[in-house]
Amino acid sequence: LIKVAEAEGKTAGGVLLTDSAKEKPVIGTVSAVGPGPYAEDGTRKPLDIAVGNSVMYSKYAGSDFKSSDGTQ
């Protein structure tokens, strides 16, 4: 589960962006991870990622989810 980073409100040059001009962020923070995949011998393989890591993901990957408190 990845918490999406906030979109930038202005460009490096200082131009303010409207909501329609902002690009969907592709960086986020890992909020939760599963137990990992099974190996051929039936044991769990540990994951290379942990809660709190910053990750970059594909813009159109996964599913959007909004929690009850409004976070994505």
Residue pairs with C-beta under 8 A, 6 or more apart in sequence:
1 30
1 31
1 32
1 33
2 28
2 29
2 30
2 31
2 55
2 57
2 62
3 28
3 29
3 30
3 31
3 71
3 72
4 25
4 28
4 72
5 25
5 27
5 28
5 29
6 25
7 22
7 23
7 24
7 25
8 17
8 22
9 16
9 17
9 22
10 16
10 17
11 17
24 59
26 56
26 57
26 58
26 59
27 54
27 55
27 56
27 57
28 54
28 55
28 57
29 52
29 53
29 54
29 55
30 49
30 50
30 51
30 52
30 53
30 54
30 55
31 51
32 51
33 47
33 49
33 50
33 51
34 47
35 44
36 44
36 45
36 46
36 47
37 44
37 45
38 44
38 45
39 45
49 55
64 72
65 72
66 72
